[in-house]
Amino acid sequence: MSHDLFEAAKTAMAKAYAPYSKFPVGAALRTEDGRVFTGANIEVASYPEGWCAETTALGHYVMGGGGKITEIAVIAERMARCSPCGGCRQRLAEFCRPETKLYLCDNTGVVETVTMGDMLPYGFRGDILK
C-alpha cells in the first residue's frame, strides 16, 4: 500500500509552487477508509507566509471530511528522506495517533518507515485541553 501513497505524494510534488527555494515537496495522507489527500508546498515572496506540503494535504483532508489518518508519505525533489518540519509534525499529530506510519521517500520510493510517535515523541496533544 505504501507505494501508491508515494506515487500520490510524488504527483503532488510536481504541482509545488517553490520559485524561491527551488525545493518542491509533496505529501499524501491516507485515511482508515482508504481516501487519499495530497498537498504540495506553496511559497510566497514573504517566506514565512508560505505553507508546507503537509499543511496543504491537511487542508484537503479537513475539507474532505477528515477521518483517522493511518499513513503519510513525504517526498522532496532534492532531498532523500525528507521528514515533516517541526510545525508540520505538530499539525499532523493533531489528526494522527503515535502509531501512524510515516513514509520518508526519495525519487524511487519509500526509503524509511517511521511512526509519528518516533518523529514527535513529546508532541502537544489536544486531549489534555479537555
C-alpha positions, 0 to 999 in steps of 0.5 A: 500500500505504501507505494501508491501513497508515494506515487500520490505524494510524488504527483503532488510534488510536481504541482509545488509552487517553490520559485524561491527555494527551488525545493518542491515537496509533496505529501499524501495522507491516507485515511482508515477508509482508504481516501487519499489527500495530497498537498504540495508546498506553496511559497510566497515572496514573504517566506514565512507566509508560505505553507508546507506540503503537509499543511496543504494535504491537511487542508484537503483532508479537513475539507474532505471530511477528515477521518483517522489518518493511518499513513503519510508519505513525504517526498522532496525533489532534492532531498532523500528522506525528507521528514515533516518540519517541526510545525508540520509534525505538530499539525499532523499529530493533531489528526494522527495517533503515535502509531501512524506510519510515516513514509520518508521517500526519495525519487524511487520510493519509500526509503524509511518507515517511521511512526509519528510517535518516533518523529514527535515523541513529546508532541502537544496533544489536544486531549489534555485541553479537555 
